[in-house]
């Protein structure tokens, strides 16, 4: 009888241990994040993704292990980071910005590892999804689609008589393609002269300012372009010194010294991206049918330091801009949020 009882105890312990091990494995998920470049907007997204995933893990009594890498806009480094994620067999990848999302989609064509993108301006044109409502593959995510017309309206609300507007962007950035096309259409219909300034890195962007000054441009527009975003801290003072107002497609531009940033709340975008990850990993949602999330991007963020430097009254500007956006808010120049 003692031998039988001992045997039963061993079996019970073994089964319990196996069950515990299985439960532990099922309650652990691994996520690989690749950030495209080190800038205020994208860093804010990543910080909020990580914080929200930690909260989701605690709430659901699971462990979500996050590995974060930054490729610093280097395609070779990006490919290696994604290959490492595949080799580690992560449960899901997060691609921050369009180039990373595209690379992740290509790399997971065979494995079908779920990919959630963050801050992709035009997922359809980038070929990432079949439609915003039904992505159709292993890729879905959050879009920072920019309402270009709204920014153009803000420019001419401030200066109705402008006859020349500059467009500053990286021609190689997919995020800029649609917005620049829309800006050209708007300005052409208005009969405004268009001056284009393109660069592919911070140094090239910096060299364009003298050309803007000699061209007599007083207002320039940049979409949610990461190349220009990384250059903003190095160009904003020279722009302001020459009375050039920089309107751009994210509040982080205004944080880094641009006159006005218009667009989505990137902190909230990071939170919503993480929530989509939770839906896929914990709730079992399918990326093919989980809609791409878009946002109301009606917030205009005005840099009060630039206003003061140029002798502009923030309250008057806020009243001027209010009819053209859902909210106007002030910000002071800083490197990060």
N, C-alpha and C positions, 0 to 999 in steps of 0.2 A: 504493500500500500504506500509506504514512504517513497519507494522508487517511482511509483505512478504519479504521486503528488509532485515530486521533484521534476519529473519529465513535463508535467502540465505547466508548472511554473516557468520552466525554460522556454516552452513554446509560447506562453503568454508574453514573456519578456521579449522574445525574438520578434513576435508579431507587433508588439507595441513599439519596439525600436524601429522596425521597418516602416510602420505607419508614421511615426514621428519624422523619420528621414524623408519619406515621400511628401509629407505635409510641408516640411521645411523647404524642399526643392520647389514645390508648387508655389510657395509664398515668396520666392526670390526672383527678381527680374533684373536683367542687365540692359542698360541703355547707353548708347554711344552718341555723344554730341560733337559735331564738328562745326565750329564757328568760322565764318569766312575771313573776317578781319577784325582787328582790335579797334573798335570805335564805340562811341557812347551809346548809340542805338542798339547795336547788336549785343554789346556787353550787358545792357539792361535786359534784353530779351533772355539771354542765357541765365543771368542771375535769378530772374523770376521763374524760369522753367525749373531750375534746380530747387529753389525754395518750395515751389508748389508741388513738385514730385515728392519731396520729403514729407509734406503735409498729407498728400494722398496716401503715401505708404503707411504713415502712422494711423490715419483714419481707417484704413482697410486691413490693418495688421499684416502688412506685407513689407518686404524689403526691396527697394528699388535702388540698385547700385548704378551710379552714374559716372561714366568716364568722359571728361571734357577735353577736347583738343581744339587748337586754333591753327589753321593752315596759313594765316597771314597772306591770303590771296595768291599763294604759290600752288599751282595746279599739281605739281609733282608731290608736294607734301600732302595736299588734299587726297590724292589717290592712295598714298601710303596709309594715311589715317583710316580711310574707309576700308582698305584691304585688311588692316589690322582688326577693325571691328568685325569684319566677316570671318577672319581667322579665329577670333575669340567667340564667335557664334553669339553675338549679342542678340537679345530678344527684339530690339527695335533700335533704329537709328533716327537721330534728329539732325536735319540739315538746316543751318541758319544762313539764309540768303540764297538767291537763285542758283549761282554756280555750284554750290555744295549740293543742293537738292537734285540738280541735273546729274551730277557725278554719282550720287547715291542711287538714283534710279537706274543708271546704266550698270552699276556694280552689283545690284541685287536682282538683275533680270532673271538669273537662274535660281538663286536661293529663295527669292520672294520674301526676304526679310522685310518686315513692315518699316516704312519710312514716313516720318512726319516732318514736313518742312515748316519753317517759320520765316515770315517776312519775305515771301515771294510775291512780287508786285503783280505779275501776270502769269499765273500757272497754266492758263490755256495756251498762250503764245509760246511759252517755254516748252510745251509738249509734255508737261508733267501729268496732266489729267485729261480725261475725255470730256468732262464737264465739271463745273463747280458743284453741282448737285450730286452727281454720281461719278466720282473720280475714275472708277473702272479698273484699277490695278492695285499694286501694293503701296501706292503713294497717295497721301492726302496731307492736309495741314492748314496753316493760317496764312492769309494774304494781307499785305499792306497796300492793296490797290489804292492808287492816288487819284483824287478828283482834280485833274489838271485845270479844268475850267474854273474851279473855285479859287485856285491860286491866282490865275490870270485876272479874275474879277477883283481880287484883293489888290493886285498891283495897280489896276486902273481906278480903283476906289481911292487909293492914296494919291495917285498922280494921273488924273483924267487926260491930261494933254501930252502924255508920253508919245513920242513918235519913233522911238528906237528901244528895243529890248534885247538883252543878251541872253543866250542859252549856254550854260556852263555844265558840261557833263563828260563822262567817259564813254566814248562811242562803242567800247567793247562790253559795256554793262547791259545785260538783258533788261535789268530793272528800269533802265532809262528809255528804252526804245519806244514804247507806246506813249509815254508821257511827253517825250520830245515831239513826236509826230502830232499829238493833240495840241501842244503849245504852238507849233508852227501853223496849224490849221486856224487856231483862234486868232493869232496875230496877223495872219494873212487876210483873214476876213475883216479885220479891224483896220487894215491898211497900214500897219506898223512895220517899220524896217526891222529885220531880224539879223542879229549878229551871233554867229556860233563860235564857241570856244571849247575845244576838246583836248583832253589830256588823259594819259593812262596811269599816271602815278603822281604823288604829291609834288615832286619837283616840277613836272610839266604843268600841273595846275597852277603852281605858284608863278611860273613865268608868263602866264596868260594875263595877269592883272595889269601889267603895263600896256598891253594891247587894248584892253578894255578902256583904260584911261585915255589913250590916244584916240580911240574910236568915239569917245564922248558918251559912252553908255552910262546911264544913271540907275538902271534897274536890271538885275540878272535873275534868271530862274534856273534852279537845279532840281531835278526830281529826287527820289530817294536813292541817290547814287552813292555807293559806298566809297568810291575812289575820292570824290570831292569831299565826302564826310570826313575822311581821314586827313584831308588837307585843310579843313576849315580853320583849325586853331592857328595855322601858319599864314592864312590869307586874310582873316577878318579885319585886322587892324588896318592893313593897307587899303582894303575896300572902303572902310569907314573914313579913312583919311582923305579919300578922293570922292566922298559923297556918293558912293555906289551902294544901293540897297540890295542886299542879297535875300531873295525869297526862295525857300527850299522846302522839300517834301518830307520833313520830319522835325519834331521839336528838338532833337539832338543838335541839329544845325544851329538853331537859335542859342542853345546852351553853349555851343562852342564859338559863338560870336556873330553868327548871321543875324541880319535884321529881323527876319521872320521865318518861323518854321510852321508848316501846316501839315497835318496828317493824323495818323492813328496814335493811340496811346500805346507805346511799345511795352510798357510794363504790363498792361492788361493783355496785350498780344502774347507775351510770354506765359502768363497765367493760363490763358485759353489753350495755348499749344500744349502745355503740360496736362491739362484736363483731357485733351484729345488722346494723349499718350495713355492716360489712365483708363479711358474708355476702351482702348484697343487691348491693353495688357490685362486689365483686371475684369472688365465687363465682356470681353470677347468680341467687341465691335470689329467689323470688317472694313479695312481701308477702302475697298472698292465701292462701298456704299455709304461711307461716312463723309458727309459733305465738307468741302473746303469752307473754312470760316472767314468771312469778310467783316469789316467793321465800319461804323460811322466815323469818317475821318475829318470831322468838321471843326477841329480845335486849332485856332491860330495862336501860336506862342511868340510873343514879341520880346526882343531883348532890350531891356530898359537901359543898359549901359550904352548901347549903340544909340538909343533915342537921345540920351543925355549928351553924348558926344556930337550928335548932329543937330542938337537944338530942337528936337521933336517932342511933343507933349504926349505921353503915353495915354492919358485919359481921352484926349481928343482922337488919337488913333484907334483906341478901343471902340469908341462910339462910331467911328467911320467904318471899321471892319465888322462890327456886330451883325449888320443885316446879311452878311455874306458867309457866316459860319455859325456853328452852334455855340461856340464859346471862344472868348479871347482871354488869354492869361499871360502874365508877365514872367520873365525869367532873367537871371543875371548870368554873365559869362563865367563858365567853369569848365573844367576838363571832363568831369563825369557827374552823373546824377547822384 
